[in-house]
Every structure is written in C-alpha cells, then in structure tokens.
Amino acid sequence: MKWIATTWLWIRRFICFLFAAFLAGGAGLTVWRYFHGDVPLSNVFYSLAAVGVAAWFVWLGVYGASTGSSGLFIVDAEASKQMHNTRKRRYGWRW
C-alpha cells in the first residue's frame, strides 16, 4: 500500500508543479512583453491572478486538498497539513 500512496504523491506533485510552472512562466512572459510594449496593462493584472493560482497549485502539490469538516469543496489549510503529517508518519515519508 505504501508504494501506491507514494506513486500517487509523486504523480500529484508532478502535475501540480508542472501546471504551476506553466502559469508562473506565462505570467512572467506577459509582464516581460508588457515592458516591451506588446501587451496592454490589463493582461498584467490577469497575470497576477495566474501567479495566485500557481501558488495554490504548489500548495496542492505539497499538502493535497482536504475539505476537513466543512465539506462543500472548500479546502481547509489546517486539515490538509494534518492529513499530510498523518500520511508522512503512516508511510514513512521524509518530505
């Protein structure tokens, strides 16, 4: 069972970190193109939103998503950290 959990962890991290890198890279490219006069300022504001979503995907890759007791698809940060720490102890993960 440990190998299934570890494999899922690495797949989840790979997908989330890759998507976050694409979002952050696209945002950086948009800001760079703004300074060269190729895109309007409104696109830079959209890029800030993309950076926020990228940060959320990094969080999701590291800790996963736990709804806690609230349900309703609202990610509970503390419940996610607790669940991650429980799985670290259960499966012997160091990270």
C-alpha positions in Angstrom: 0.0 0.0 0.0 2.9 2.3 0.6 4.0 2.2 -3.0 0.5 3.2 -4.2 0.4 6.2 -1.9 4.0 7.2 -2.8 3.3 6.9 -6.5 0.1 9.0 -6.2 2.0 11.6 -4.2 4.7 11.9 -6.9 2.1 12.0 -9.8 0.1 14.7 -7.9 3.2 16.7 -7.2 4.5 16.4 -10.8 1.2 17.5 -12.3 0.6 20.4 -9.9 4.2 21.7 -10.0 4.2 21.5 -13.8 0.9 23.4 -14.1 2.2 26.0 -11.6 5.4 26.4 -13.6 3.4 27.0 -16.8 1.1 29.5 -15.1 4.1 31.4 -13.5 6.1 31.2 -16.7 3.2 32.6 -18.7 2.7 35.4 -16.2 6.4 36.3 -16.3 6.3 36.3 -20.1 3.3 38.5 -20.1 5.0 41.0 -17.8 8.1 40.9 -19.9 6.1 41.5 -23.0 4.3 44.4 -21.3 7.6 46.2 -20.7 8.4 45.8 -24.4 5.0 47.3 -25.3 3.4 44.2 -26.8 0.5 43.7 -24.4 -1.8 46.0 -22.5 -1.7 46.6 -18.8 -4.9 44.6 -18.2 -3.1 41.4 -19.2 -0.5 42.1 -16.5 -3.4 42.2 -13.9 -4.6 38.8 -15.2 -1.1 37.5 -14.8 -1.2 38.4 -11.1 -4.2 36.2 -10.8 -2.4 33.5 -12.6 0.5 33.7 -10.1 -2.0 33.4 -7.3 -3.5 30.2 -8.9 0.1 28.9 -9.4 0.8 29.4 -5.7 -2.4 27.5 -4.9 -1.3 24.6 -7.2 2.1 24.5 -5.4 0.2 24.2 -2.1 -2.0 21.5 -3.6 1.1 19.6 -4.8 2.8 19.7 -1.4 -0.1 19.1 1.0 -3.0 17.9 -1.1 -6.6 19.1 -0.6 -8.6 18.2 2.5 -12.1 19.6 2.9 -12.0 19.0 6.6 -15.3 19.1 8.4 -16.8 21.8 6.2 -17.3 19.7 3.0 -18.7 21.8 0.2 -15.4 21.6 -1.8 -13.7 24.3 0.4 -10.1 23.4 1.0 -9.2 23.6 4.7 -5.5 24.5 5.0 -5.1 23.2 8.6 -6.9 19.9 7.8 -4.6 19.5 4.7 -1.5 19.9 6.8 -2.7 17.5 9.4 -3.7 14.9 6.8 -0.2 15.3 5.2 1.5 14.8 8.5 -0.6 11.8 9.3 0.4 10.2 5.9 4.0 11.1 6.5 4.0 9.1 9.7 2.0 6.3 8.2 4.1 5.7 5.1 7.4 6.8 6.4 7.8 9.8 4.1 10.5 12.3 4.9 9.1 15.2 2.9 
